[in-house]
Amino acid sequence: MSKPANTLPRILVLGAGLGGTIAAYEIRDATKGRAEVTVVSDSEDYWFVPSNPWVAVRWREPDAIAFPSPR
């Protein structure tokens, strides 16, 4: 079975945590539009994990470190 000429390869990143998000951006930049990069997450929000200690000591509110995941 042959692939249509205008179809880009697809790269799937499982997990939209800190590592998955950074990996997806790096892969996107490295492929320079020659691949479709998709991130799959089990959450609608992205939590900036390095800021969790700020929430724990009440320097930040949880809403300040959570952002909607891009669709």
N, C-alpha and C positions, 0 to 999 in steps of 0.2 A: 504494500500500500504506500503510495507516494504522498508527500506532504505538499500542500499548495505553496507556491513560491512566495506569497506575501505573508505567510504565517511565521511569527516570531517564536523562538524557543521560550518556554515558560519555566521560571524558577520559583519554587514555592518555599517560603520561610515559615517554619512552624514555631509559633510563639512570638508575641509582640512585646516581650519584656525588654530590658535594656540591651541585652545581647542580640536578640532578634531584630530589633529596630535598627540598631547600628549596622548589623549585617546586611539588612535590606537596603539601606542607603548606600553602603559601600559597594554592594553588588550592582545596584542601579548605576552608580557612577562608573564602575569598572566596565560595565557592558555598553555604556554610551548609547542606550536606546536600541541595542541589538537583541534585547531579551525583555520579556514581560516579567516583572518581579511582583509577586503577590505575597502578602503576609496574612497568616491565619492566626487569630487569637480567640481565646475563650472569654474575653472580656470586651466590653464596648469602650472601656477607658484605658488609657496608658498612664501608669503610675511611675513617676520618676523615683525609683527605688533609693538612690543615694540620699534623697531628702527625708526618708523615713525617720531617721533620728531627730530631725527638726520637729516632726509631728509628735514624736514620743515625749519631747521635753517642752512641748507646746509653744515652740517658736514659730510654727506654721500650722495652719488648719489643713486637714486632709484635702479639702477642695483646692488648695493652693498648689498641690503637687500632682493632681490628676487632670488629665486632658482627654478630650474625646479622640478616639483613634480615627485616623483618616479613613474615609470610605472610598 
